[in-house]
Amino acid sequence: MELDQFMKELAGDFLREVMELFFPHIAQSCDFSQKKDLNKELYTKSPEGEERFVDVLLEVRCENPPPSVWLIHVESQQKKRVDFSARMLAYQCLIYTREIESERQDSFSIAEFNEWKNRTRILSFVFCNYVLKAGITQEEYKTGLTETHLNCRYTCISLPVLSAREYLEKDNSVVCVLAVFMNPEGLSKPDLKVSCYRKLLSYKESLTTRQINQIVYALETYLTLTEHENQIYQRLITQVYPEVNEMITNPLIEQGRQQELQESIVRFLSHRFQQISPSLHKKIYSLTDIQKLRALLDTSIEVKSLEDLEMNGFFD
């Protein structure tokens, strides 16, 4: 799975944990049991009418308003882009426009708009897989004339700057994944992988099957080891931490990884092509080989049509 896509899904499935880790002052007032997924809400780029989607947009109610609602907008970036701040402003404008239009069709007065903003707040943040000056920075972008300008604020979370060693000490399950992309600060890759799995063990009973599968997927896909490092890792999990080896060799974990990939493929294709046929759905779930499923997911990102996908030889 493409890393951007994985991070977006992770943010949705671990929203409470991500918010508690990076935005605890907001998280403590949120009712995550009423989380609403707005990812499939349609946003139109005026004036051309081009259809656009915000990557991850989730609505969370607040227990002690104001505000009554937080709209949580999440992005993922693998490299710096000169136009990224302008894109964030454009996304926030699209969100405001869509949300206001959903309440009423005619225009708002300034007073009404300010009252709406007091009830509904936007929190935008970006997982950056590149180095910034600090691990967590607040960014602001303005455009227009001095007295009449548009502006947006968002938070950049530069994972390679943050300390994996420090965050692994925190009581939060999503660290099992995020530590993979952080600064290891002296931890070898085999030690880091074992540390993440041991942390997963401590949360295993409180996580859903999907969340466990996401953590395992990240550790096996994005924390790659050389042959020598893998030998060290295998010695650690067989001789020092056998409980880790017992967990990752459990048939249920392997079955869960397979199911997670199948579901991700179906979700991604449904999002790109609106719907998939029952026969293709059946073919996807008939695949059990992990490597073939990963290759199919990667192909799903770039393929131009469902017909082209079926002709790629995955289902022969």
N, C-alpha and C positions, 0 to 999 in steps of 0.2 A: 504494500500500500504506500502511496506517496506520502511523505512525512507531513506535508501541510494538511492533507485530508485526515490523517491519523490524529493530529493535534486538535483539529476541529471536533472530531468525534469524542476525543478524550475530554475536552472542555465541557461538552454537553453532558457526558455521563458522570463526570466527577465535578459538577458545578459547585456543589456545597464545599467540597474539599479544596478546590482551587480558590474559591472566595475566602474561605477561612485562612488559607495559607498566605494570600497576598493582599486581601482586602478585609481583614477581620472586623474593622469598625462598621463596614456595611453588612457583612455576613450576619452579625449578631442581631440585626433587625429584620432579616429576610425569612420568609416562610417558604422553604424550598419544597415543601410538600405540594405547593400550588404552582410549581414551575410549568410554564407553557412554552412549547417549542414553536418559534415563529420562523424557523429556517426556510420553510416552504412558502412563506408569504411573498407575494410578488411585489417587486419595486420597479417602477418604470422610469427610465432615463429620459427626461424631457430634453428637447422637444421631439426627438426622433421616434419616441415610443419604444425604444429597445428594451427588452425584458432583462432585468438584472436581479440577482439574489445577493443579499448580505450573507457572508460565509456562515457565521453562527450568530443568531439573535434569539435570546431567551427572555421571557417575561417572568419576573418573580414579584410576588406580592410582599408588602411590608407589614409587619405586625404592629409597628408604632409609627403611623404616618404623622407628618409628611416626610418623604414622599409616600404616596400610596403604592407606587409601582416603580421597580427598576427594570429598565430594558438593558440587558447585558449583551454587549456586542464584542465578539472575539475574532481576532485575526491571527494568522500564523505566517511568518516570513522567514525564508531561509537565507536571504541575502539583502543587503541594503539596496533601496531604490530611491532615486532622487525624487520621484513623484509620489512617494508613499503618504506623506503628510496631506497632500492635496486629495489623495484618494480617501483618506480617513474623513476629511471634511465633507467630501461628496457623499460618503456613506451615511454620515450623521444627518446631512440634509435630507437624504432619501428616507431615513427612518422617521425624522420629524414630520416630513410631508405625509408619509403613509399613515402614521398614527393620528395626526390631526384630521386628515380626511376621513378616517374611520369613525370619528366622533361627529363630524358635521360636514356639510357640503359647501356652505358659504364661507367667506373669509373670517379670520379672527381679528378682533381689535388687539392692540398692543397689550391692554390690560388683561384680556381673555387669554392671550398667548402666555403671558407671564404667570397667570394663575394655573394654566395647564402644565407649564414647566415645573411649577412648584409641586404638582401632584405626580408628574412622571419625569423621572431622571434617566439619563443615558450614562452607562458606564462602558467605556471602550478600552480594551486592552489588547496588547499584541504579544504573542510568544515570538521572540526573536532568537533565531539560532545562529547569531553572530555577535561579535563583541562590541559593546558600547562602553561609554565612559564609566557607567555604574550598572549594577545588576538590575536595579529598578529605577526608572526615570519617568518624570512627568513631562509630557510634550504638549506644546500648544502651537497651533497653526492659525494664522490670520490671512485674510485676503480682502482686497477692496480698499476704499479710502479710509483715512484715519478716523473720521467720526462715524462712518457707516460701513462697518466691515463685518464679514462673516468669520467666525472662529470656531475651533473645536479643541478639546483637550482629550488626551488619551494617555495610557500608561504603557511603557515599553518594558517587558520583562526579558532581559538579556540572559538567557539560561547559561551560556558558556562563562559568564562572569560570576554567577552564583556558585557557592561552595557546596559540592555534593556531600562532603563530609559533615558540614554544618547542618544541611537540610535533612540528612538521614537521621539526625537526632530529634527532629520535630515529630510530634504526634499527629501524623497526617498520612493517609494511605497513598495519595496521588504522588507523593515523593518517590515511591517505588518506581515510577515511570520517569518523572522529571529529572531525577538524579542521573539518568543515562546521558542527558544532554548538558549536564553541569560540569563545572571545573572539578576534576577528581581530587585535586590538591594532594598529590602523593599516593592516592589509592591506585593500585594497579587495576587493570580491567578485570582480571579474575576476582580480586577482592571486592571490587565495586559490584559485580554481578551477584556474587554470593550475598553481599550486604543487602542488596535490593530484594533478593529472594527471601532472605531471613526476615526482612521487614514485612514482606507480603504474608509470610506465615503467621505473623502476629495479628494480621487483619483479616485473615482468610474467612473466618466465621461471620464477619460483619459485611462482607462484600457480596455483590451479586455475581452470578456466573459470568456475565458479560464483563464486569469490571475486572475479575480475575483474569479472564482471557485477554483483555487489553493489556494488562501488565505483563503477562507472559509473552504476548506478541511483541511488545516493545523490547523486552530484554533479549529475546531470541533474534529479533530482526535488526535492531539499531545498535545493540552493543556487540559488535562483531569482534571475534578473537582470532589471533593468529594461531597456527598449529601449536606453537610452543605455549602460548597463553591458554589454549584450550586444554592442554595436558595438565597445566597447573590447576585450572578450574576443575577438571575431572577429579584430580587428587583431593582437592578441597571438599567437594560434595560427596565423595565416597568414603574418605577417611576422617575428615574433621567435622563436617556438617551433613551427616547422612539423612537428616530430616529434610534437607533441601532436595537431595536426590530422590527421596521417596515421593515428594510432592510432584516434581516435574516429570517423573516417569509414571505417574498415576494415569491409567487409561482414560479416566474422566477428564483430566487436564488436556490430554492429546485430543480427545473427542471435542472438548470445548474450543480448542484452537481451530479445529476443522470447522466447527459450526460458526465461530466468529467470522472466519474468512468467507464462508458461504453467505452469511447474512450481510456482510459488508458489500459483497459483489452485487447482491440483489438490490440493496438500498441505493448503491451508487448508480447502477444501471437504471433503476426506476426514477431516480432524480434527473438523470441526463436525458432519458428517452420517454419520460412520463409513465410508461407501463411496459411490462415485458410479458411475453406469451406464457401460458401455463407449461408448454413444452420446454421452453428455455429455462424456466424456473425449475422444472424437474431435472433437466440436464445438469444444472449448476449444483443441485443438492445430491446428484449421483456421484459427483467427484469427491474423492476422499483423500487423494494425495496432497499433502500440505504444500509441496513445492509447486505443483501444477496449479493449485488454487491461488497461490501468491502470484504466479505468472499471469493467471487469468485476471486477477484484480488489477495488476499493473497495465495489462492490455486494455481493460475496461475504461481506463482514464483517457486513453488516446484514440480508441477506435471511433470511426466516424458513423457507424451504423450497427444495429444489432445483427444484420445480415453478415456484415464483415466479421463480426465477433464469432459467429457460428462457423465461419469458413476458415478460422485460424487453426483448426486441428485439435482444439482442446477436448472435443467430445467424440473423437474418432474411437 
